[in-house]
Amino acid sequence: MRRAAVAVAAGAMAVSLAACGSAKESGDNADSTGSAKKGDDIKVGLLLPENATARYEKFDRVLIEKKVKELTGGKGEVVYANAKQDASTQNQQVDTMVTNKVDVLIVDAVDSKAIAGSVKKAKDAGIPVVAYDRLAEGPIDAYTSFDNVTVGKTQGEALLKALGDKAKDGQIVMMNGSSTDPNAAQFKQGAHEVLDGKVKVGREYDTKEWKPENANANMEGAISALGKDKIVGVYSANDGMAGGIITALKAAGLKDIPVTGQDAELSGVQRIVTGEQYMSVYKPYPQEADVAAEMAVALAQGKSLDSIAKDKVDSPTTKAIPSVLVPVVSLTKDNINDTVIKDGIYTVNEICAGKYKAACDKIGLK
């Protein structure tokens, strides 16, 4: 795992050091960079989807703002808005950004389909759009995220490892993310590729808006329907929902049920320390944020993405989108030091505060 974390860090450095070319993109995205090149005095619109998940305000926003400043010698400005999980609000925010004549947009869509019309408005106004973390529909110019199918596979493989022989006899509950999030479908796909045929799925849910309270209610329904003695594990697509699931398991008197997660939220890492949650998927946000900022600055300045984006991805509406997919790491109690602590996401003191100190001491986290 130490090697995996080092590889991720090295990849981040390689991406951040990549120079931007000067020729326009060819193919489907040929007109994406607008009609005139700009200098460092640019305005970047940043639209994030919600603030219930800790990562967006604590990591993504801060990291993108920092990188834009770095790339523009402190002259670039980031104009920020958060949709608080409301697709209509996000569409209005795009309209405002277009009216205010930002030079480029970074958009993490609440609803990948609902945002398509607003993306087209931006495009028609000569404003290129970087789809961030979720592959938005419409004529987007660039995309960066994690390999989401691999995220699901990573979760599924970890769950099978935790289950061991129990996978043959028991049933699991699958708690997928929101049906409006294209990432959720990819997580689900990857998980099913690993789990199908190896463990029985007793109940499966697409969780509205990724909300922990909805996951909690779904889990209560699954326990009632399947019976306490039939459930041997839970696939949870992220840490927030894992918290709601674990609350339901505790209320039903169920212990030692492995639960997966994603995002390496502080509360999720702390549950891993105590053994309440088996694993999370650590996604190195600094690398993803740096790539998004590099793409946005290059597009705003009329430069090519050739040296940044080596891959191409198709959305339902746009082909051959220049893309960077960032690798992920399975986070368990065995590699907390080599991942979130080593990369500066959390300190030991943050993870091991208060009631978590004894559990940290037990696993040697100091």
Residue, then its C-alpha position, 0 to 999 in steps of 0.5 A: m500500500r505504501r507503494a500505491a500511495v507513492a505511485v499516486a503522489a508521483g502521478a500527481m507531481a507528473v501531472s502538475l508539472a506538465a506544460c500546457g501547449s499553445a495549439k487549439e484542440s482538434g476534433d469535437n472540441a476544436d472550438s472549445t478554447g474561445s476566439a482569443k488567448k488571455g493572460d494570467d488575469i482570468k476568472v474561473g467559475l467553480l460550481l460544486p454540487e453540495n456541502a453535506t459531504a465534507r470533501y467539497e468545502k474542505f478539499d476541492r474548493v480550497l485546492i482548486e483555488k490554490k492551484v489557480k493562483e499558483l498557475t496564474g502568478g496570483k492574478g487568476e480569480v475563482v468565483y465560487a458557488n455551491a448548489k447544495q444538492d439542488a439541480s435548479t439552483q446549479n443551473q441558475q448559478v451557471d446563468t449567473m457565471v455566464t452573465n458575469k463573463v467568467d473565462v472558464l467553468i469548472v462544474d461538478a454537476v448535481d444532476s448530469k442530465a439536467i446541467a446539459g442545457s446550461v453547459k450549452k449556454a456557456k458554450d454558446a457564450g464562448i465559455p469552455v466547461v471542465a466537468y469535474d468529478r462527474l461526467a456532465e452531459g452537454p458540450i463539455d471541453a474536458y473532464t477529470s475524475f477518478d476511475n469510477v468503475t475501479v472504485g466500485k471494484t475496489q469496494g467489492e473486492a474489499l467486501l469479499k475479503a472481509l466476508g471470507d467464507k461467509a460470502k457463500d451462505g449469507q446475503i449482502v445489502m447494496m446501498n448505491g448512490s443517487s440515480t442522478d449521479p453518473n458516478a453512482a452507476q459506474f460504482k455500481q457497475g464495478a461492484h457488481e462485476v466483482l460481487d455477482g456470482k460470489v455473494k447473494v444480493g438480498r436487497e439493493y437500493d439507489t439512495k436518493e441524493w446520497k443522503p445518510e438518512n435515506a440510507n438509514a431508512n433503506m437499511e432498516g427496510a432491508i433488515s426487516a425484509l431479510g431478517k437479522d441473521k441473514i445479512v453478512g455485509v453491506y456494500s455502501a457507495n460512500d462514507g456518509m451513507a455508511g454512517g447511516i447504515i451503521t446506525a441502523l445496524k447498531a439499532a438492530g443489535l447487529k455487530d461485526i457486519p463489514v461495511t464499505g465506503q468511499d471518500a475517506e471522510l474523517s468520520g469514516v476513517q474514525r469508524i475504520v479505526t474503531g472497526e465499525q466500518y471495514m474500509s473506504v476508498y481514498k481518492p487523492y483530491p489534490q491530484e484531481a483538483d490540480v488537474a481541473a485547475e490546469m485544464a481550466v487555466a489552459l482553456a481560458q488562455g486558449k491553450s491545448l490540453d494535449s500535455i495534460a489530458k492523455d485519455k479520451v472519454d465519451s459522454p452520452t452527448t459528447k465524444a472524445i472528451p480530453s480526460v484525466l482519470v486519477p487512480v484510487v487506493s483501498l483504505t483500511k486500518d492497515n494503511i491509514n498512515d500511508t494514505v491520508i496521513k502521509d498525504g496531509i489530508y488529516t493528522v493523527n491528532e484529528i483522527c485520534a481525538g477524544k474517544y478514538k484515542a484508545a482505538c488508535d493506540k490499539i492499531g498502532l496509529k500514533 
